[in-house]
Amino acid sequence: MKRVTGIGGIFFKAQDAPSLQAWYKRHLGIDVQAWGGAAFDWTDAEGKPVGGTTAWLINPQESKQFAPSTASFMVNYRVDDLHALVKALKEEGCHVLEKIDESEYGKFAWVMDPEGNKVELWEPPEGQ
């Protein structure tokens, strides 16, 4: 079974999220959207889409999205078979959070690493 196949997203907190979003937009040219982040579509050398996206998001400091972790960041990893991976992680004694979300955006689960960082696992919808 494949485990992680790539990075699906990078999320971090900021003391002043709107100002930091504006800085990244102005100085680095990141197309920060009203939801506080951007989506980077994967492309080949000619700029043609190749079937993937990496999300990037700046959260307000008070966001609870990373709980129970106290870290100021969370990485989202793409996986091929979320349910099989969650089962394997539990069998290996990992601290897997019980909730699994399934929506039009795919399937999501979370595991805590040994240093208390929350890790998001994402199985994209079919064809993405």
N, C-alpha and C positions, 0 to 999 in steps of 0.2 A: 504494500500500500504506500503510495506517495503521501507525504505529509505536507509540508509547506511548499508551494509552487511559486511564490512571489510575494511582493508587498502590495497589499490592496489599499493601504492608506496610512497616513501619519497624522496624528492628532495631538495637539499640545495646548496648554493653558497659558494665559497671559494676564498680567496685572491690569492692563488696559487693552482688551481685545480689539475694539474698534480702531484705536490708534495704531496698533501693531499690524492689523489687517491693511490699513491704509499705507503703512510703510512698505510692506511687501508688494503691494500693488504699484506704488509709485516708483520704488527703487529697484525692484526685481522683476517688475512686469507681470506678476502673477495676477490672473483675472479673478480676484476675490469677489465672490457673489454675495448676495444679501444674506445667505445662510451662514456666512462667515468663513467659507472655504472655497476651494477650486477643485475641479476634476481635470486630471491630466490624462488625455487619451493616448494610448500606446500607438506608436506609428513606426513604420519602417524608415529606412534612410531617405526615401523619397517623400515622406510625410503621409503615406497612405495608412489608414487605420488597420491594426492587426489584432483586434479583438480583446482589448482590455483597457481598464482605467485605474488610475491611482488617485484616491481622494486625499485631500490635504485640508486641514481644518484648524483654526485657532478658536479655542473655547475661552469663555470668561473664567477667571480664577475660581469662582464659586461653583462652577459646573460639577455635577455629581456623576458625569458620564464615566469617569475612570474608577469610581468606587467599586470595591472596597480599597483599592490602591490609593496611596497618598501621593503617588508620583504625579508629575506635571505633564506626563505624556502617555500615549498609548499607541502601539503599532498594531495595524490590522494586517494579518497575513492571509493570502489566498490559499485555499486548500481544495482538493478534488472531491473528497467524500467526507463531509463534516461529521456525520453520524458515526462512521467507522473510526475516525480519528478521536472523537470524544470518548468512544468506548475504549479505545486503546490507551488513551491518557489516563482514564479512570483505573484501568487494570494495572497501569504502571505506578499508581499511587499519587498521581498529580492532583492538585487542588483545582478541580474543574467546577465552575459555577453551574448551578443546576438549570438555569434558564437557557433555552434555545429559541431564538426568534426565527420565524420563517415568514417572508413577505415577497413582494414583487422584486425586491432588491437582492434577494438570495437568502441564504441561511447563515445565521450568526451564533456563535458560542464563545465563551470566555474561559480562560484558564489563568491562574496566578502563577507567575514564575517563582523560583525559590527566594528572590529578594523582595517579593510583594508587589511586583509590577503586574498590572492587569494586561493580558494579551488577548486581542480579539482575533477570532478565527472566522473566515468568511468563505463560503462556497457560493460563487456567483451564480446567477440564474443560467439555465441552459443556454448555450450559444454566446456567452460573454466571456 
